[in-house]
Amino acid sequence: MPVYRATDRTLQLPDPTEEWAGEFTFIQAADCQLGMEWTCSGTGGYGQNNKYEHENYENSTWYHEIRWCTSLVNMVNKMETKPKFAVMCGDILDAWPQKGELSLRVRDKQYADFQKIFKDLDIPLVCVCGNHDVGNSPTQQTVQIQI
């Protein structure tokens, strides 16, 4: 399933004519934050000096987060009774949108991996922004580059 994005404050899911009658379930997850393990572990220096512009940041990894998110997708896909949708609350990515070119390059890689993982989810996924996704003071530009 693709990741769905609202336009003009409206979210269109795959079949807007389908009526939801009766009970249904959904999944809520949060902070998959691809890249956080590397930056906060001290591997990238962030845990020690609170900086994302570390010299090794471009080579940062998020193997743990990929494994955890892939596990989530696999568990949801194996459910006998499928939930109607899933909501992923931010932070989706770890790289900030307002921290310069280096952060944007890392962010592009994190976003590509997020898409690779969640394209295999059998139910619609709705993403809700966190501060790492749109910045602490969101702008129209940072909201446009959001997931």
ZAVO-103114 format. One line per field, with one value per atom (N, C-alpha, C): residue number from 1; atom name; residue in one letter; z, x, y. Coordinates in Angstrom, 3 decimals. Atoms other than C-alpha are relative to their C-alpha. Example, Ala and Ser with C-alpha at 12.3 -4.5 7.8 and 13.67 -1.06 7.14 Angstrom:
doba	1,1,1,2,2,2
vexti	N,CA,C,N,CA,C
filum	a,a,a,s,s,s
up	0.000,7.800,0.000,-0.060,7.140,0.730
east	0.890,12.300,0.900,-0.820,13.670,-0.770
north	-1.190,-4.500,1.200,-1.190,-1.060,1.090
This chain:
doba	1,1,1,2,2,2,3,3,3,4,4,4,5,5,5,6,6,6,7,7,7,8,8,8,9,9,9,10,10,10,11,11,11,12,12,12,13,13,13,14,14,14,15,15,15,16,16,16,17,17,17,18,18,18,19,19,19,20,20,20,21,21,21,22,22,22,23,23,23,24,24,24,25,25,25,26,26,26,27,27,27,28,28,28,29,29,29,30,30,30,31,31,31,32,32,32,33,33,33,34,34,34,35,35,35,36,36,36,37,37,37,38,38,38,39,39,39,40,40,40,41,41,41,42,42,42,43,43,43,44,44,44,45,45,45,46,46,46,47,47,47,48,48,48,49,49,49,50,50,50,51,51,51,52,52,52,53,53,53,54,54,54,55,55,55,56,56,56,57,57,57,58,58,58,59,59,59,60,60,60,61,61,61,62,62,62,63,63,63,64,64,64,65,65,65,66,66,66,67,67,67,68,68,68,69,69,69,70,70,70,71,71,71,72,72,72,73,73,73,74,74,74,75,75,75,76,76,76,77,77,77,78,78,78,79,79,79,80,80,80,81,81,81,82,82,82,83,83,83,84,84,84,85,85,85,86,86,86,87,87,87,88,88,88,89,89,89,90,90,90,91,91,91,92,92,92,93,93,93,94,94,94,95,95,95,96,96,96,97,97,97,98,98,98,99,99,99,100,100,100,101,101,101,102,102,102,103,103,103,104,104,104,105,105,105,106,106,106,107,107,107,108,108,108,109,109,109,110,110,110,111,111,111,112,112,112,113,113,113,114,114,114,115,115,115,116,116,116,117,117,117,118,118,118,119,119,119,120,120,120,121,121,121,122,122,122,123,123,123,124,124,124,125,125,125,126,126,126,127,127,127,128,128,128,129,129,129,130,130,130,131,131,131,132,132,132,133,133,133,134,134,134,135,135,135,136,136,136,137,137,137,138,138,138,139,139,139,140,140,140,141,141,141,142,142,142,143,143,143,144,144,144,145,145,145,146,146,146,147,147,147
vexti	N,CA,C,N,CA,C,N,CA,C,N,CA,C,N,CA,C,N,CA,C,N,CA,C,N,CA,C,N,CA,C,N,CA,C,N,CA,C,N,CA,C,N,CA,C,N,CA,C,N,CA,C,N,CA,C,N,CA,C,N,CA,C,N,CA,C,N,CA,C,N,CA,C,N,CA,C,N,CA,C,N,CA,C,N,CA,C,N,CA,C,N,CA,C,N,CA,C,N,CA,C,N,CA,C,N,CA,C,N,CA,C,N,CA,C,N,CA,C,N,CA,C,N,CA,C,N,CA,C,N,CA,C,N,CA,C,N,CA,C,N,CA,C,N,CA,C,N,CA,C,N,CA,C,N,CA,C,N,CA,C,N,CA,C,N,CA,C,N,CA,C,N,CA,C,N,CA,C,N,CA,C,N,CA,C,N,CA,C,N,CA,C,N,CA,C,N,CA,C,N,CA,C,N,CA,C,N,CA,C,N,CA,C,N,CA,C,N,CA,C,N,CA,C,N,CA,C,N,CA,C,N,CA,C,N,CA,C,N,CA,C,N,CA,C,N,CA,C,N,CA,C,N,CA,C,N,CA,C,N,CA,C,N,CA,C,N,CA,C,N,CA,C,N,CA,C,N,CA,C,N,CA,C,N,CA,C,N,CA,C,N,CA,C,N,CA,C,N,CA,C,N,CA,C,N,CA,C,N,CA,C,N,CA,C,N,CA,C,N,CA,C,N,CA,C,N,CA,C,N,CA,C,N,CA,C,N,CA,C,N,CA,C,N,CA,C,N,CA,C,N,CA,C,N,CA,C,N,CA,C,N,CA,C,N,CA,C,N,CA,C,N,CA,C,N,CA,C,N,CA,C,N,CA,C,N,CA,C,N,CA,C,N,CA,C,N,CA,C,N,CA,C,N,CA,C,N,CA,C,N,CA,C,N,CA,C,N,CA,C,N,CA,C,N,CA,C,N,CA,C,N,CA,C,N,CA,C,N,CA,C,N,CA,C,N,CA,C,N,CA,C,N,CA,C,N,CA,C,N,CA,C,N,CA,C,N,CA,C,N,CA,C,N,CA,C,N,CA,C,N,CA,C,N,CA,C,N,CA,C,N,CA,C,N,CA,C,N,CA,C,N,CA,C,N,CA,C,N,CA,C,N,CA,C
filum	m,m,m,p,p,p,v,v,v,y,y,y,r,r,r,a,a,a,t,t,t,d,d,d,r,r,r,t,t,t,l,l,l,q,q,q,l,l,l,p,p,p,d,d,d,p,p,p,t,t,t,e,e,e,e,e,e,w,w,w,a,a,a,g,g,g,e,e,e,f,f,f,t,t,t,f,f,f,i,i,i,q,q,q,a,a,a,a,a,a,d,d,d,c,c,c,q,q,q,l,l,l,g,g,g,m,m,m,e,e,e,w,w,w,t,t,t,c,c,c,s,s,s,g,g,g,t,t,t,g,g,g,g,g,g,y,y,y,g,g,g,q,q,q,n,n,n,n,n,n,k,k,k,y,y,y,e,e,e,h,h,h,e,e,e,n,n,n,y,y,y,e,e,e,n,n,n,s,s,s,t,t,t,w,w,w,y,y,y,h,h,h,e,e,e,i,i,i,r,r,r,w,w,w,c,c,c,t,t,t,s,s,s,l,l,l,v,v,v,n,n,n,m,m,m,v,v,v,n,n,n,k,k,k,m,m,m,e,e,e,t,t,t,k,k,k,p,p,p,k,k,k,f,f,f,a,a,a,v,v,v,m,m,m,c,c,c,g,g,g,d,d,d,i,i,i,l,l,l,d,d,d,a,a,a,w,w,w,p,p,p,q,q,q,k,k,k,g,g,g,e,e,e,l,l,l,s,s,s,l,l,l,r,r,r,v,v,v,r,r,r,d,d,d,k,k,k,q,q,q,y,y,y,a,a,a,d,d,d,f,f,f,q,q,q,k,k,k,i,i,i,f,f,f,k,k,k,d,d,d,l,l,l,d,d,d,i,i,i,p,p,p,l,l,l,v,v,v,c,c,c,v,v,v,c,c,c,g,g,g,n,n,n,h,h,h,d,d,d,v,v,v,g,g,g,n,n,n,s,s,s,p,p,p,t,t,t,q,q,q,q,q,q,t,t,t,v,v,v,q,q,q,i,i,i,q,q,q,i,i,i
up	0.000,0.000,0.000,-0.056,-0.620,1.303,-1.117,2.046,-0.496,0.423,1.908,0.590,-0.393,2.106,-0.182,0.091,2.819,-0.952,0.864,0.304,0.373,-0.401,1.272,1.219,-1.272,4.729,-0.148,0.231,3.239,-0.332,0.259,3.248,-0.749,0.805,0.490,0.117,-0.064,1.167,-1.253,1.280,-1.582,-0.543,0.498,-1.786,0.826,-0.804,-0.550,-0.005,0.032,-1.468,1.003,-0.952,0.981,1.337,-1.295,4.089,1.079,-1.117,7.390,0.946,-0.885,9.230,1.075,-1.078,12.585,0.544,-0.645,14.555,-0.988,0.769,13.037,0.919,-0.753,14.295,-0.883,0.695,13.368,0.854,-0.718,14.353,0.119,-0.213,15.858,0.439,-0.337,15.911,0.010,-0.083,16.567,0.022,-0.121,16.271,-0.610,0.646,13.789,-0.242,0.004,13.389,-0.530,0.624,10.963,0.190,-0.236,12.050,1.439,-1.388,15.714,0.805,-0.747,17.063,-0.214,0.325,15.284,0.636,-0.486,16.244,1.522,-1.455,19.873,0.757,-0.688,20.640,0.276,-0.128,20.469,-1.170,1.174,17.322,-0.904,0.864,15.377,0.752,-0.764,18.193,0.556,-0.425,18.663,1.483,-1.397,22.023,0.935,-0.852,23.317,-0.181,0.192,21.711,-0.718,0.496,20.416,-1.388,1.350,16.746,-1.041,1.121,13.518,-1.109,1.062,11.423,0.297,-0.301,12.607,-1.296,1.234,10.047,-0.599,0.515,9.753,-0.264,0.098,9.551,-1.353,1.336,5.804,-0.095,0.009,6.518,1.126,-1.095,9.334,-0.502,0.353,9.399,0.851,-0.751,10.579,-0.185,0.157,10.341,1.035,-1.055,13.687,-0.312,0.291,12.703,-1.200,1.158,9.346,0.463,-0.506,11.167,0.809,-0.843,13.684,-0.847,0.847,11.028,-0.908,0.834,8.770,0.819,-0.894,11.728,0.209,-0.137,12.241,-1.237,1.253,8.571,-0.091,0.078,8.705,0.977,-0.991,11.891,-0.432,0.452,10.512,-1.170,1.181,7.217,0.334,-0.403,9.073,0.822,-0.817,11.065,-0.778,0.660,10.291,-0.359,0.246,10.649,-0.150,0.282,9.011,0.568,-0.393,10.588,-1.257,1.138,8.341,-0.499,0.369,8.383,1.153,-1.047,10.343,-0.007,-0.144,11.643,0.562,-0.498,12.021,0.446,-0.535,14.314,-0.001,0.063,13.959,1.352,1.090,14.143,-0.921,0.995,10.931,-0.340,0.331,10.019,1.114,-1.018,12.245,-0.514,0.548,9.923,-0.093,-0.033,10.414,-1.380,1.304,7.385,-0.061,-0.026,8.491,0.472,-0.518,9.340,-1.092,1.044,5.990,-0.992,1.115,2.913,0.441,-0.472,4.751,0.584,-0.603,6.784,-1.061,1.066,3.647,-0.821,0.741,1.866,0.810,-0.866,4.835,0.062,-0.046,5.036,-1.237,1.239,1.392,0.061,-0.128,2.155,0.999,-0.998,5.264,-0.594,0.624,3.301,-0.995,0.976,0.531,0.721,-0.747,3.108,0.646,-0.562,4.827,-1.066,1.091,1.473,-0.357,0.323,0.727,1.017,-1.064,4.069,-0.059,-0.178,4.173,-1.281,1.245,0.509,0.072,-0.137,1.557,0.998,-0.957,4.188,-0.750,0.678,3.215,0.272,-0.334,4.703,-0.222,0.178,4.130,1.213,-1.055,6.138,-0.087,-0.107,7.278,0.914,-0.795,8.529,0.598,-0.703,11.089,0.352,-0.158,11.245,1.453,-1.264,14.157,-0.247,0.178,14.783,-0.873,0.884,13.019,-1.456,1.355,9.983,-0.620,0.534,9.635,0.712,-0.744,12.105,1.208,-1.198,15.432,-0.318,0.479,13.570,-1.463,1.376,10.479,-0.935,1.050,7.289,-1.126,1.141,4.102,-0.742,0.691,2.590,0.716,-0.711,5.344,-0.008,0.062,5.298,-1.378,1.358,1.518,-0.173,0.172,1.869,0.960,-0.921,4.619,-0.779,0.550,3.941,-1.025
east	0.834,0.000,0.885,-0.768,1.230,-0.259,0.196,1.620,-0.923,0.978,-1.303,0.312,-0.287,-0.947,-1.253,1.149,-3.640,0.298,-0.083,-4.281,-1.155,1.038,-6.182,-0.776,0.566,-6.778,-0.992,0.873,-8.543,0.851,-0.726,-7.287,-0.914,0.756,-8.572,0.658,-0.493,-8.164,-0.438,0.188,-8.320,-1.418,1.362,-12.079,-0.929,0.809,-13.971,-1.493,1.418,-17.321,-0.310,0.214,-16.815,-0.498,0.544,-18.956,0.619,-0.504,-17.483,-1.157,1.111,-20.258,0.518,-0.410,-19.786,1.367,-1.287,-16.631,1.140,-1.218,-13.180,1.185,-1.217,-9.637,0.975,-1.098,-6.604,1.243,-1.274,-2.963,0.580,-0.680,-1.217,1.425,-1.419,2.583,0.615,-0.616,4.992,1.517,-1.443,8.559,0.847,-0.911,10.013,1.345,-1.149,12.517,1.287,-1.161,14.919,1.242,-1.259,18.429,0.241,-0.151,17.810,0.988,-0.914,19.687,1.447,-1.377,22.873,0.341,-0.333,22.658,-0.017,0.102,21.653,0.898,-0.847,23.947,1.383,-1.357,27.004,0.860,-0.749,28.133,0.289,-0.154,27.579,0.376,-0.387,28.528,-1.169,1.153,25.001,-0.285,0.286,24.544,0.915,-0.960,27.586,-0.028,-0.093,27.469,-1.201,1.264,23.895,0.097,-0.141,24.859,-0.339,0.270,23.580,1.009,-0.961,26.334,1.349,-1.216,28.860,0.655,-0.736,31.555,-0.416,0.407,30.263,-1.499,1.461,26.575,-0.472,0.401,26.409,0.076,-0.147,27.478,-0.782,0.779,24.999,-0.850,0.778,22.968,-1.262,1.247,19.543,-0.451,0.297,19.753,-1.001,0.916,17.997,-1.431,1.337,15.066,-0.618,0.507,14.752,-0.514,0.406,14.604,-1.292,1.193,12.031,-1.225,1.139,9.805,-0.423,0.311,10.036,-0.740,0.689,9.003,-1.453,1.361,5.959,-0.834,0.709,4.960,-0.333,0.223,5.368,-1.072,1.003,3.306,-1.403,1.306,0.473,-0.498,0.404,0.465,-0.424,0.361,0.146,-1.289,1.223,-2.899,-1.154,1.140,-5.958,-1.078,0.976,-8.376,0.792,-0.805,-6.785,-0.642,0.499,-7.118,-0.353,0.392,-8.718,1.173,-1.121,-5.558,0.989,-0.996,-2.436,0.334,-0.444,-1.365,1.411,-1.367,2.343,0.172,-0.210,2.808,1.490,-1.397,6.025,0.677,-0.913,8.848,0.165,-0.146,9.047,1.486,-1.423,12.624,0.761,-0.808,15.481,0.616,-0.670,17.161,-0.978,0.851,15.722,-0.079,0.141,14.347,0.671,-0.520,15.899,1.446,-1.369,19.471,1.064,-0.997,21.178,0.053,-0.107,22.222,0.376,-0.412,23.934,-1.194,1.175,20.810,-1.033,0.966,18.636,0.426,-0.476,20.847,-0.260,0.257,20.620,-1.501,1.455,16.888,-0.549,0.440,16.435,0.236,-0.304,18.104,-0.965,0.929,15.958,-1.398,1.324,12.814,-0.105,0.011,13.734,-0.144,0.114,14.173,-1.379,1.355,10.900,-0.986,0.897,9.115,0.175,-0.262,10.796,-0.648,0.547,9.698,-1.525,1.448,6.101,-0.795,0.726,5.243,-0.553,0.444,4.817,-1.149,1.106,2.172,-1.307,1.236,-1.152,-1.189,1.096,-3.290,0.488,-0.416,-3.313,0.768,-0.799,-0.755,-0.177,0.147,-1.468,1.113,-1.106,1.520,-0.388,0.231,1.259,1.368,-1.311,4.153,0.436,-0.639,6.530,0.979,-0.894,9.051,1.216,-1.112,11.841,-0.456,0.535,9.556,-0.261,0.334,8.534,0.728,-0.731,10.783,-0.788,0.652,10.043,-0.914,0.840,8.605,-0.314,0.275,7.014,-0.249,0.248,7.007,-0.739,0.672,5.074,0.974,-1.009,8.320,0.260,-0.286,9.026,-1.215,1.197,5.417,-0.091,0.049,5.682,0.994,-0.977,8.803,-0.277,0.386,7.144,-0.435,0.311,6.425,-1.115
north	-1.175,0.000,1.247,-1.240,3.508,0.753,-0.910,6.168,1.101,-0.998,8.621,1.352,-1.372,12.372,0.852,-0.899,14.951,1.151,-1.172,17.720,0.910,-0.957,20.862,-0.486,0.464,19.375,-1.151,1.144,16.335,-1.217,1.232,12.765,-0.954,0.954,10.500,-1.371,1.372,6.795,-0.746,0.689,4.134,-0.038,0.125,3.687,0.884,-0.913,6.759,-0.353,0.381,5.136,-1.104,1.092,2.269,0.554,-0.408,2.700,-0.881,0.760,1.668,-0.230,0.336,-0.103,-0.940,0.880,-1.717,0.341,-0.220,-2.070,-0.202,0.209,-1.786,0.280,-0.260,-1.710,0.770,-0.660,0.354,-0.145,0.091,0.421,1.393,-1.269,3.407,-0.316,0.152,3.509,1.397,-1.326,6.340,-0.102,-0.208,7.520,-1.109,0.952,5.081,0.691,-0.908,7.962,-0.635,0.625,6.321,0.864,-0.698,7.344,0.392,-0.461,8.123,-0.838,0.881,5.105,0.425,-0.398,6.231,1.346,-1.332,9.881,0.081,-0.108,9.346,-0.964,0.975,6.423,0.539,-0.516,8.622,-0.420,0.443,6.788,1.181,-1.160,9.963,1.253,-1.163,12.283,0.782,-0.791,13.618,-0.178,0.252,11.974,0.763,-0.687,13.838,1.517,-1.447,17.289,0.604,-0.521,17.680,0.642,-0.546,18.239,-1.046,0.885,16.737,0.207,-0.290,18.275,-0.660,0.748,15.700,-0.447,0.336,14.822,-1.347,1.307,11.237,-0.105,0.062,12.159,-0.524,0.467,11.533,-1.524,1.459,7.939,-0.668,0.562,7.448,-1.168,1.188,4.247,-0.063,0.219,3.161,-1.447,1.426,-0.627,-0.489,0.447,-1.114,0.427,-0.505,1.092,-0.712,0.763,-0.696,-1.361,1.316,-4.033,0.102,-0.155,-2.778,0.309,-0.371,-1.192,-1.151,1.158,-4.234,-1.050,0.926,-6.376,0.430,-0.508,-4.134,-0.333,0.293,-4.479,-1.486,1.450,-8.260,-0.466,0.395,-8.584,0.437,-0.488,-6.436,-0.841,0.775,-8.334,-1.422,1.364,-11.661,-0.052,-0.008,-10.562,-0.623,0.637,-12.690,1.009,-1.064,-9.817,1.298,-1.189,-6.807,1.256,-1.314,-3.388,0.806,-0.835,-0.741,0.843,-0.866,1.424,0.039,-0.253,2.333,1.486,-1.387,5.726,-0.037,-0.129,6.492,1.446,-1.342,9.467,0.310,-0.414,11.430,-0.094,-0.313,11.566,-1.210,1.053,9.566,-0.177,-0.003,10.518,0.704,-0.659,11.640,1.298,-1.182,14.165,1.172,-1.195,17.646,0.645,-0.651,19.527,1.375,-1.369,22.845,0.073,0.014,21.843,0.059,-0.174,22.455,-1.151,0.952,20.513,-1.402,1.326,17.662,-0.745,0.618,16.958,-0.376,0.311,17.117,-1.215,1.185,14.557,-1.272,1.164,12.171,-0.263,0.108,12.856,-0.704,0.659,11.826,-1.504,1.428,8.477,-0.658,0.536,7.968,-0.139,0.034,8.789,-1.154,1.107,6.330,-1.346,1.253,3.555,-0.139,0.038,4.472,-0.473,0.391,4.160,-1.482,1.414,0.803,-0.930,0.852,-0.624,-0.030,-0.073,0.592,-0.208,0.335,-0.038,-1.415,1.383,-3.678,-0.174,0.088,-2.874,-0.242,0.387,-4.468,0.922,-0.925,-1.669,1.433,-1.396,2.114,0.519,-0.623,4.092,1.512,-1.451,7.646,0.491,-0.538,9.665,1.346,-1.254,12.451,0.572,-0.649,14.916,0.132,-0.343,15.277,1.139,-1.151,18.045,-0.331,0.361,16.106,-0.052,0.092,15.871,1.371,-1.329,19.538,1.135,-1.032,21.392,0.472,-0.530,23.051,1.175,-1.101,26.045,-0.286,0.422,24.483,1.183,-0.974,26.494,-0.715,0.624,25.916,-0.910,0.802,24.623,-1.321,1.254,22.073,-0.916,0.834,20.874,-0.663,0.566,20.323,-1.145,1.088,18.137,-1.155,1.071,16.074,-1.221,1.317,12.417,0.050
